Amino acid sequence: MTATAGCPPRRVLLIEDEYFIASDMARAFAARGVEVIGPAATLDAAMHYVEQEQPLDAAVLDINLRGEMVYPVADALRARGVRFIFATGYDEGTIPARFADVVRCEKPVAPGEVARALFGAG
């Protein structure tokens, strides 16, 4: 991760297919001085961002993107060492065991709560 200790990540990839949720989250991140990459509303767009954007400090992933599961993106982020959280309506029992350590913010979730899950207090 490229962010310095105690400072919020500078570039966050937002993967969300609901326009209003993505917009609200982007505003919450911007209020914390974070640059939002995306949002990506499809699996293909999300993979493109993961492969092309340098650097990425963190990511927020909706699990279901227009009927496609986001887990290949989560695997790619993990391989790059990028911290991420899930913002989803899915319960933790439906998430593969390999992601048991990933924070899950259950929708409906306030954008500030997602930002706090990524950045801590503030």
C-alpha positions as CSV (number, residue, x, y, z in Angstrom):
1,M,0.0,0.0,0.0
2,T,1.3,3.4,-0.9
3,A,-0.4,5.5,1.8
4,T,1.7,6.5,4.7
5,A,0.9,5.3,8.2
6,G,-1.9,7.2,9.8
7,C,-3.0,8.8,6.5
8,P,-6.0,7.7,4.5
9,P,-5.3,6.0,1.2
10,R,-5.0,8.5,-1.6
11,R,-6.6,6.5,-4.5
12,V,-9.6,4.3,-4.0
13,L,-11.1,2.1,-6.6
14,L,-14.9,2.1,-6.3
15,I,-16.7,-0.9,-7.8
16,E,-20.5,-0.3,-7.6
17,D,-23.2,-0.7,-10.2
18,E,-25.8,1.4,-8.4
19,Y,-25.4,5.0,-9.5
20,F,-26.7,6.8,-6.4
21,I,-24.7,4.6,-4.0
22,A,-21.5,5.1,-6.1
23,S,-22.1,8.9,-6.2
24,D,-22.7,9.1,-2.4
25,M,-19.6,7.1,-1.7
26,A,-17.5,9.2,-4.0
27,R,-18.6,12.3,-2.2
28,A,-17.8,10.8,1.2
29,F,-14.3,9.9,0.0
30,A,-13.7,13.3,-1.7
31,A,-14.6,14.9,1.7
32,R,-11.7,13.0,3.1
33,G,-9.3,14.1,0.4
34,V,-9.3,10.7,-1.4
35,E,-9.2,10.4,-5.2
36,V,-11.9,8.0,-6.4
37,I,-11.0,5.8,-9.4
38,G,-14.1,4.7,-11.2
39,P,-16.8,3.8,-10.4
40,A,-16.8,0.6,-12.2
41,A,-20.2,-0.9,-12.8
42,T,-19.3,-4.1,-14.6
43,L,-16.8,-6.9,-14.0
44,D,-14.9,-6.0,-17.2
45,A,-14.6,-2.4,-16.2
46,A,-13.5,-3.3,-12.7
47,M,-10.8,-5.6,-14.0
48,H,-9.6,-2.9,-16.4
49,Y,-9.1,-0.5,-13.5
50,V,-7.3,-3.1,-11.5
51,E,-4.9,-3.9,-14.4
52,Q,-4.4,-0.3,-15.6
53,E,-4.5,2.0,-12.6
54,Q,-1.2,2.7,-10.8
55,P,-1.2,3.0,-7.8
56,L,-4.3,1.8,-6.1
57,D,-4.3,2.2,-2.4
58,A,-7.6,0.6,-1.5
59,A,-10.9,-0.5,-3.1
60,V,-14.6,-0.9,-2.2
61,L,-16.3,-3.8,-3.9
62,D,-20.0,-4.5,-4.4
63,I,-20.2,-8.2,-4.7
64,N,-22.8,-8.5,-7.5
65,L,-22.2,-6.4,-10.6
66,R,-25.2,-6.7,-12.9
67,G,-25.4,-10.4,-12.2
68,E,-21.7,-11.1,-12.2
69,M,-19.8,-11.9,-9.0
70,V,-16.8,-9.6,-8.2
71,Y,-14.6,-12.3,-6.7
72,P,-12.1,-12.4,-9.7
73,V,-11.5,-8.7,-9.0
74,A,-11.0,-9.3,-5.3
75,D,-8.5,-12.0,-6.2
76,A,-6.6,-9.6,-8.5
77,L,-6.6,-6.9,-5.9
78,R,-5.3,-9.3,-3.3
79,A,-2.5,-10.4,-5.7
80,R,-1.5,-6.8,-6.0
81,G,-1.5,-6.2,-2.3
82,V,-4.4,-3.7,-2.5
83,R,-6.6,-3.5,0.6
84,F,-10.4,-3.8,-0.1
85,I,-13.7,-4.1,1.6
86,F,-17.0,-5.5,0.5
87,A,-20.1,-3.1,0.5
88,T,-22.9,-5.5,-0.2
89,G,-26.3,-6.8,0.6
90,Y,-25.0,-10.4,0.7
91,D,-24.5,-12.0,4.1
92,E,-21.1,-13.3,5.2
93,G,-22.2,-16.9,4.6
94,T,-22.3,-16.4,0.9
95,I,-18.8,-15.0,0.7
96,P,-16.0,-17.5,-0.1
97,A,-13.9,-18.6,2.8
98,R,-10.8,-17.1,1.3
99,F,-12.3,-13.7,1.9
100,A,-13.2,-14.3,5.6
101,D,-10.7,-11.6,6.7
102,V,-12.3,-8.9,4.5
103,V,-14.5,-6.3,6.2
104,R,-18.1,-6.5,5.0
105,C,-20.3,-3.4,5.2
106,E,-23.9,-4.5,4.8
107,K,-26.2,-2.5,2.5
108,P,-27.9,-0.2,3.0
109,V,-24.8,1.4,4.4
110,A,-24.0,5.0,5.0
111,P,-21.1,6.2,2.8
112,G,-19.4,7.5,5.9
113,E,-19.4,4.1,7.4
114,V,-17.7,2.6,4.3
115,A,-15.1,5.4,4.5
116,R,-14.5,4.7,8.2
117,A,-14.1,1.0,7.5
118,L,-11.3,1.8,5.0
119,F,-9.7,4.8,6.7
120,G,-10.6,4.5,10.3
121,A,-11.9,7.5,12.4
122,G,-12.3,10.8,10.8
